[in-house]
Amino acid sequence: MNGAVLVALAATIGNFLQGWDNATIAGAVVYIKKELALDASVEGLVVAMSLIGATLVTTCSGSIADSIGRRPMLIMSSMLYFLSGLIMLWSPNVYVLLIARLLDGFGIGLAVTLVPLYISETAPSEIRGSLNTLPQFTGSGGMFLAYCMIFGMSLMTAPSWRLMLGVLSIPSLIYFVLVVLYLPESPRWLVSKGRMVEAKQVLQKLRGIEDVSGEMALLVEGLAVGIEPSIEEYIIGPANALTEDQDLATDKDHIKLYGPEEGLSWVAKPVTGQSSLALVSRQGSMVQQSVPLMDPLVTLFGSVHENLPDTGSMRSMLFPNFGSMISTMDPHVKDDHWDEESLQREGDDYPSDGGADSDDNLQSPLISRQTTAVETVVPHPHGSTLSVRRHSSLMQGNAGEGVGSMGIGGGWQLAWKWSEREGEDGTKEGGFKRIYLHQEAGPGSRRGSLVSVPGGDIPEDGEFIQAAALVSQPALYSKELMDQHPVGPAMVHPSETASKGPSWAALLEPGVKRALIVGIGIQILQQFSGINGVMYYTPQILEQAGVGVLLSNFGIASDSASFLISALTNFLMLPSVAIAMRFMDVAGRRSLLLYTIPVLILSLICLVIGNTINLGSVAHAVVSTICVILYFCFFVTGYGPIPNILCSEIFPTRVRGLCIAICALVFWICDVIVTYTLPVMLNSIGLSGVFGIYAIVCVISWIFVFLRVPETKGMPLEVITEFFAVGARQAAIAKHE
């Protein structure tokens, strides 16, 4: 994980530069206005030009990032930062300065949009939230250091605004060097383009291990989401115990599991007598009745986190390595060596004659080159056998690793099953399904789970586990190939679909639409929750508290005192962001929002009261200062970083860049609206009215989070998007009932 952490730290320098720029322009504009004799409108344009640039570039950044990659866009961002810094250092007049500020805005827009996306696609799921809180930390750190620099320069006899702005080119050059020399391309993007070997090499570098076959398989499966999704539940245990009264060869409702030791086998058996998807819909309807307007998707996600086993993962004592979970039946081929994870069969159009490590050979990236092929025979009713790898990388997961073997992080396991059924015309048809498995708590703790079936036939001897399963068609499944080649799963290579690029039609898929509602909604509400107004009001609050008078006694001028106050304000944010990093993957995104937003509401209400009722100058200053500090600290703990984190997690790989750009565009548009309406609102309804509106928006935010925002901590990105697809299908079924 050290590789992923270092990569995330390097990527977040882009957010450091954003914070640096926000602070430097706030300080430099004081001197720009004096030297260039600017009126209020032009002064506002100089400050807002970077905001305009960020908004403009966001309109196309997502689709371009989905087409050419995340890394080239980050390189472009660093170049724009560097170029704009040089131009601002030279700026002979306000027109050149405006151009430089526009270029600077382009760099900001790319960084703010793509850094969370890049971190989400490279970080392990167990620490993804913590790493994605780094942009908030580095942004606040950049503002703090920039204000300290401006404060120092303001003490000079002739402060240079060009130097204040031009210093940006120094850290941006460091950013450029790190991005070019150190940051790899996103492995998920590489897989989406069929560049399997590169993706494998990047994952090995990021994870620090050779065998990344499990995560590579996950990345391939993430190329398609929600194709006939359903939720099922399995009881998993020794094969002989579950099938002692059954003929295993004729039982089609099972998945055969092979343990790490030779001769050890297990079987996953669906809980009988219940329709899993109907069960989920029925339970979801009950939740909606008790909590009106509650999205069943929220409860669906919650059931996963509430029903973890004591170990918190699938690597329990019963299944320390939880092997390759594959059930295959082949009535036509005897002793045919077919590797499930290679996603490759005889007759496919992409043979592996390009070498062992080739993009045309899916087996090489998905299966470690160091594995051995010891055969396990799966019986079939017609007497034929199918040989599957044993003692391969799929069987050698380390119980101490977060992602190993077919473990894909967060206690999830990736599996496939191949089953046969009789078609309408009497012919045999194959069914190839992908399964995301997640162990639930024991029988005594299953109560309230959306995927638990009361009275399930789990034996009492404790040698069984209960697992929830997300079942759907595999990413590269092709019905046309299946019709042509009925033997084994029919798959297509990722490169065959890579040229299609991001599709706007994909935004209309039910799961994607639901995710967009969550992403856009939380971005809008965050911007109207009052952070801009409180930041605007902070210097006045601290001035009333006597900080300005105290500093003036030390001979510090008012402008310099304002810069120092702003530096102190940003310094207060850093410990709070550090706390958010600590708890983002422990308490979770949803919980942090639900617990921190009420503090924002309380702080804003107190500010309204303090500006409405005459408390006296001292009491007013004390109350206002405490409220502002509380607001800032709790905002950066929850509502500050979490919207960007959620938006980088909830969209499918092929359209993730496009969707997060849409959410970022909404963010920038709302930022512009709030920035330019704040002075008007202050003049019309006063400070109490403004804070009152912000408090109402925060109440709406809490309700929105409670009803619509699911908990995504610790879950692989591909599983999250699969849940959105399942939830959308569940809601559609419930609507038509």
Secondary structure by P-SEA (a helix, b strand, c coil): caaaaaaaaaaaaaaaaaaaaaaaaaaaaaaaaaaacccaaaaaaaaaaaaaaaaaaaccaaaaaaaccaaaaaaaaaaaaaaaaaaaaacccaaaaaaaaaaaaaaaaaaaccaaaaaaaccccccaaaaaaaaaaaaaaaaaaaaaaaaaaaacccccaaaaaaaaaaaaaaaaaaaaccccccaaaaaaacaaaaaaaaaaaaaccccaaaaaaaaaaacccccbbbbbbbbbcccccccccccccccccbbbbbcccccbbbbbbccccccaaaaaaaaaaaaaaacccccaaaaaaaaaaaccccccccccccccccccbbbbbbcccccccccccccccccccccccccccccccaaaaaccccbbbbbbbbbccccbbbbbbcccccccccccccccccccccccccbbbbbbbbccccbbbbbbbbbbbbbbcccccccccccccccccccccccbbbbbbbccccccccaaaaaaccccbbbbcccccccccccccccccaaaaaaaaaaaaaaaaaaaccaaaaaaaaaaaaaaaaaaaaaaaacccaaaaaaaaaaaaaaaaaaaaaaaaaccccccaaaaaaacaaaaaaaaaaaaaaacccccaaaaaaaaaaaaaaaaaaaaacccccaaaaaaccccccaaaaaaaaaaaaaaaaaaaaaaaaaaaaaaccaaaaaaaaaaaaaaaaaaaaccccccccccaaaaaaaaaaaaaaaaaaaac
